[in-house]
Amino acid sequence: MTTRPSRSLLGPVGLVLVGILSVQVGAAIAKGLFGEISPTAMVWLRLVTSSLVLAAVARPRLSGRTRQDWLVVLGFGASLATMNWGIYQAFSRIPLGIAVTIEFIGPLTLAVLGSRHARDLVWVLLAGVGVVLLGFHPADLDPVGVACALLAGTAWAAYILLSASTGRRWAGFDGLAVASIVAAIGMTLPALLSAGSGLWDGRVLLIGALVGLLSSVIPYSCELVALRSLRPAVFGILMSLEPAAAALAAIVVLSEHLSVLQWLAIACVVAASIGATRSGATPGERPGEHAHQPGTLAP
């Protein structure tokens, strides 16, 4: 029997919003622990948690896989690790909302390349104005933090593309579960070298597990349904709500405030998201036509 995602309680847009909020609350909680544990170690705890949960739920079938299947999922895992490591390094140096806004350049570029309608480009340009406005506060833009955010954005774009390839080769959550395991294994040595004794503190382990649930498991589950009925280009622009959610989460969890100009930059991005959402229900496009692997939300 075919599932009808449009009948979901929240609808595809609502599910994406829940995922966005969950991701950014998890990110703010993680940043609050950076005085006790390195960003690299926190990434590892997040990946280990999500790997264990996803592997238990998906129980991925590993036998009978082709060499190309494994190459795709290994690339998917590498992009996942790079995306998470880059953004955690970024917001250890610059405000959370700014880091996520800069990171958005990656999926924004995909949205430009993937758009089939001129009206979508209007919202892309508006979001781009928001990103440019951030440059008017250079004091908040640590060069290493900006570079890490750009790296995360590049990895995010690669992640979105590889998610589609993985979804075609690995059913359900199988590919995501395997990619998460690959990412966790790849981050193990750097995490252990950078963590120190604080990694094994019971409180840190519990919060790391919470971050994994909030930043990976919950949003991935929401995406599994939402991406069946949202075009990738619209979904990419909708992700521009990430900076606003990140800034709000940073205020509530970290008391990390932004300037009026920085909020204006984020407002441009939010306005672009609203416009993209309003134009998302394209006449004649069948739900599921552009479905792909879950797990494209920002870290």
C-alpha positions as CSV (number, residue, x, y, z in Angstrom):
1,M,0.0,0.0,0.0
2,T,1.4,3.4,-0.9
3,T,1.9,5.9,1.9
4,R,0.4,9.4,1.3
5,P,2.8,11.8,3.0
6,S,0.4,14.7,2.3
7,R,-1.9,13.3,5.1
8,S,0.8,13.6,7.7
9,L,-0.4,15.5,10.9
10,L,2.0,18.3,10.3
11,G,2.3,18.2,6.5
12,P,5.7,18.2,4.8
13,V,6.5,21.9,5.6
14,G,5.6,21.3,9.3
15,L,7.8,18.3,9.5
16,V,10.7,20.2,8.0
17,L,10.2,23.0,10.6
18,V,10.2,20.5,13.5
19,G,13.4,19.0,12.1
20,I,15.0,22.5,11.8
21,L,14.2,23.4,15.4
22,S,15.4,20.1,16.7
23,V,18.7,20.4,14.9
24,Q,19.4,23.9,16.2
25,V,18.4,23.3,19.8
26,G,20.8,20.3,19.6
27,A,23.5,22.5,18.2
28,A,23.1,25.1,20.9
29,I,23.2,22.5,23.6
30,A,26.4,21.1,22.0
31,K,28.0,24.5,21.9
32,G,27.3,25.0,25.6
33,L,29.6,22.0,26.3
34,F,32.6,23.2,24.3
35,G,34.3,24.4,27.5
36,E,34.3,20.8,28.8
37,I,34.8,18.9,25.6
38,S,36.2,19.6,22.1
39,P,33.9,20.3,19.2
40,T,35.4,17.2,17.4
41,A,34.6,15.0,20.3
42,M,31.1,16.3,20.5
43,V,30.6,15.6,16.8
44,W,31.8,12.0,17.5
45,L,29.3,11.6,20.3
46,R,26.5,12.8,18.1
47,L,27.5,10.5,15.3
48,V,27.9,7.5,17.5
49,T,24.4,8.1,19.0
50,S,22.7,8.5,15.7
51,S,24.6,5.5,14.3
52,L,23.4,3.2,17.1
53,V,19.8,4.3,16.8
54,L,19.7,4.2,13.0
55,A,21.4,0.8,12.8
56,A,19.0,-0.6,15.4
57,V,16.0,0.7,13.5
58,A,17.1,0.1,9.9
59,R,19.1,-3.1,10.4
60,P,20.7,-2.4,7.0
61,R,21.2,-5.3,4.6
62,L,25.0,-5.4,3.8
63,S,25.2,-8.6,1.7
64,G,24.9,-8.5,-2.1
65,R,26.0,-4.9,-2.4
66,T,28.0,-3.8,-5.5
67,R,31.2,-1.9,-5.4
68,Q,29.4,1.2,-6.6
69,D,26.9,0.9,-3.7
70,W,29.7,1.0,-1.2
71,L,31.5,3.9,-3.0
72,V,28.4,6.0,-2.9
73,V,27.7,5.3,0.8
74,L,31.3,5.8,1.8
75,G,31.2,9.2,0.1
76,F,27.9,9.9,1.8
77,G,29.5,9.1,5.2
78,A,32.5,11.3,4.4
79,S,30.3,14.3,3.5
80,L,28.3,13.7,6.7
81,A,31.5,13.7,8.9
82,T,32.9,16.8,7.1
83,M,29.6,18.7,7.4
84,N,29.3,18.1,11.1
85,W,32.9,18.7,11.9
86,G,33.0,21.9,9.9
87,I,29.9,23.5,11.4
88,Y,30.9,22.5,15.0
89,Q,34.3,24.1,14.4
90,A,32.6,27.2,13.0
91,F,30.3,27.9,15.8
92,S,33.0,27.3,18.4
93,R,34.5,30.5,16.9
94,I,31.5,32.6,15.6
95,P,27.9,33.0,16.7
96,L,25.6,30.1,15.9
97,G,23.2,32.0,13.7
98,I,26.0,33.5,11.6
99,A,27.8,30.1,11.2
100,V,24.6,28.5,9.9
101,T,23.8,31.4,7.6
102,I,27.3,31.2,6.0
103,E,26.9,27.4,5.8
104,F,23.7,27.9,3.8
105,I,25.7,29.1,0.8
106,G,26.1,25.4,-0.1
107,P,22.5,24.4,-0.4
108,L,21.6,27.9,-1.7
109,T,23.9,27.2,-4.6
110,L,22.1,23.9,-5.3
111,A,18.8,25.8,-5.2
112,V,20.0,28.2,-7.9
113,L,21.3,25.3,-10.1
114,G,18.2,23.2,-9.5
115,S,15.5,25.8,-9.9
116,R,13.1,25.4,-12.9
117,H,11.0,28.6,-12.3
118,A,12.1,32.2,-12.4
119,R,10.1,33.0,-9.3
120,D,12.3,30.7,-7.3
121,L,15.3,32.8,-8.2
122,V,13.7,35.8,-6.5
123,W,13.8,34.0,-3.2
124,V,17.3,32.8,-3.8
125,L,18.5,36.3,-4.4
126,L,16.8,37.6,-1.3
127,A,18.5,34.9,0.8
128,G,21.8,35.9,-0.9
129,V,21.3,39.5,0.2
130,G,20.9,38.3,3.8
131,V,24.2,36.4,3.6
132,V,26.0,39.5,2.2
133,L,24.7,41.7,5.0
134,L,26.6,39.6,7.5
135,G,29.8,41.0,6.0
136,F,29.0,44.4,7.6
137,H,30.0,43.0,11.0
138,P,33.5,41.8,10.4
139,A,34.3,41.7,14.2
140,D,32.0,38.7,14.5
141,L,33.6,36.9,11.5
142,D,36.7,35.0,12.8
143,P,38.4,33.9,9.5
144,V,38.9,30.3,10.7
145,G,35.3,30.1,11.8
146,V,34.1,31.5,8.4
147,A,36.3,29.0,6.5
148,C,34.9,26.1,8.6
149,A,31.3,27.3,7.9
150,L,32.0,27.4,4.2
151,L,33.6,23.9,4.3
152,A,30.4,22.7,6.1
153,G,28.3,24.4,3.4
154,T,30.2,22.7,0.7
155,A,29.9,19.3,2.4
156,W,26.2,20.0,2.9
157,A,25.7,20.5,-0.8
158,A,27.7,17.2,-1.5
159,Y,25.6,15.5,1.2
160,I,22.3,16.5,-0.5
161,L,23.5,15.2,-3.9
162,L,24.9,12.0,-2.4
163,S,21.7,11.4,-0.5
164,A,19.8,11.1,-3.7
165,S,22.3,8.5,-5.1
166,T,22.3,6.6,-1.8
167,G,18.5,6.6,-1.7
168,R,18.4,5.0,-5.1
169,R,20.8,2.2,-4.0
170,W,19.9,1.7,-0.4
171,A,16.3,1.2,0.7
172,G,14.8,3.3,3.6
173,F,17.3,4.3,6.3
174,D,19.8,1.6,5.3
175,G,22.1,4.0,3.5
176,L,21.9,6.7,6.1
177,A,22.6,4.1,8.9
178,V,25.7,2.8,7.1
179,A,26.9,6.3,6.3
180,S,26.5,7.4,9.9
181,I,28.6,4.4,11.0
182,V,31.2,5.3,8.4
183,A,31.3,8.9,9.7
184,A,31.5,7.8,13.3
185,I,34.4,5.5,12.6
186,G,36.2,8.2,10.6
187,M,35.9,10.7,13.5
188,T,36.9,8.2,16.2
189,L,40.7,8.9,16.2
190,P,40.5,12.7,16.0
191,A,37.8,12.7,18.7
192,L,39.9,10.6,21.1
193,L,43.0,12.6,20.4
194,S,41.2,15.9,21.1
195,A,38.8,15.0,23.8
196,G,40.9,14.4,26.9
197,S,39.4,12.8,30.0
198,G,36.2,14.9,29.9
199,L,34.9,12.6,27.1
200,W,34.1,9.9,29.6
201,D,32.3,12.0,32.1
202,G,28.7,10.6,32.6
203,R,27.1,14.0,32.2
204,V,29.0,14.7,28.9
205,L,28.0,11.3,27.5
206,L,24.3,11.8,28.4
207,I,24.2,15.3,26.8
208,G,26.1,14.0,23.8
209,A,23.5,11.3,23.4
210,L,20.7,14.0,23.7
211,V,22.5,16.0,21.0
212,G,22.6,13.0,18.7
213,L,18.8,12.5,19.1
214,L,17.9,16.1,18.6
215,S,20.4,16.8,15.8
216,S,20.1,13.6,13.8
217,V,17.5,11.0,14.7
218,I,14.5,13.3,15.1
219,P,15.1,15.5,12.1
220,Y,16.0,12.5,9.9
221,S,12.7,10.9,10.8
222,C,10.8,14.1,9.9
223,E,12.6,14.3,6.6
224,L,11.8,10.8,5.6
225,V,8.1,11.9,5.2
226,A,8.6,15.5,4.1
227,L,11.0,14.8,1.2
228,R,8.5,12.6,-0.5
229,S,6.4,15.7,-1.4
230,L,8.8,18.6,-1.6
231,R,10.9,19.5,-4.6
232,P,14.7,19.5,-3.8
233,A,15.0,23.1,-4.9
234,V,12.2,24.3,-2.7
235,F,13.4,22.1,0.2
236,G,16.9,23.7,-0.2
237,I,15.5,27.2,0.0
238,L,13.2,26.2,2.9
239,M,16.4,25.3,4.8
240,S,17.2,29.0,4.9
241,L,15.1,29.0,8.1
242,E,18.1,27.3,9.7
243,P,19.9,30.7,10.5
244,A,16.8,32.1,12.3
245,A,16.2,28.9,14.2
246,A,19.9,28.8,15.1
247,A,19.9,32.4,16.3
248,L,16.8,31.9,18.4
249,A,18.1,28.6,19.9
250,A,21.4,30.5,20.7
251,I,19.5,33.2,22.5
252,V,17.4,30.8,24.6
253,V,20.1,28.2,25.4
254,L,23.3,30.3,25.3
255,S,22.2,33.9,25.8
256,E,24.0,34.6,22.5
257,H,22.6,37.8,21.0
258,L,23.0,39.3,17.5
259,S,23.0,42.9,16.3
260,V,20.1,44.6,14.5
261,L,21.9,44.3,11.2
262,Q,22.6,40.7,11.7
263,W,18.9,40.1,12.5
264,L,18.0,42.0,9.3
265,A,20.3,39.6,7.4
266,I,18.5,36.7,8.9
267,A,15.1,38.3,8.2
268,C,16.0,38.4,4.5
269,V,16.7,34.7,4.6
270,V,13.4,34.0,6.5
271,A,11.5,36.0,4.0
272,A,13.0,34.0,1.2
273,S,12.0,30.8,2.9
274,I,8.4,32.0,3.3
275,G,8.3,32.8,-0.4
276,A,9.7,29.5,-1.3
277,T,7.2,27.7,0.9
278,R,4.3,29.6,-0.8
279,S,5.4,28.5,-4.2
280,G,6.3,25.0,-3.2
281,A,3.0,23.4,-4.2
282,T,3.7,23.2,-7.9
283,P,0.6,22.2,-10.0
284,G,1.0,18.9,-11.7
285,E,3.9,17.6,-9.6
286,R,3.1,14.3,-8.0
287,P,4.1,13.6,-4.4
288,G,7.1,11.3,-4.2
289,E,8.3,12.4,-7.7
290,H,11.5,13.8,-6.3
291,A,11.8,11.7,-3.1
292,H,15.3,10.8,-2.0
293,Q,17.3,9.7,1.0
294,P,16.5,11.4,4.3
295,G,19.0,13.3,6.2
296,T,19.7,16.5,4.4
297,L,19.1,18.9,7.3
298,A,22.0,21.0,8.4
299,P,23.9,19.9,11.5
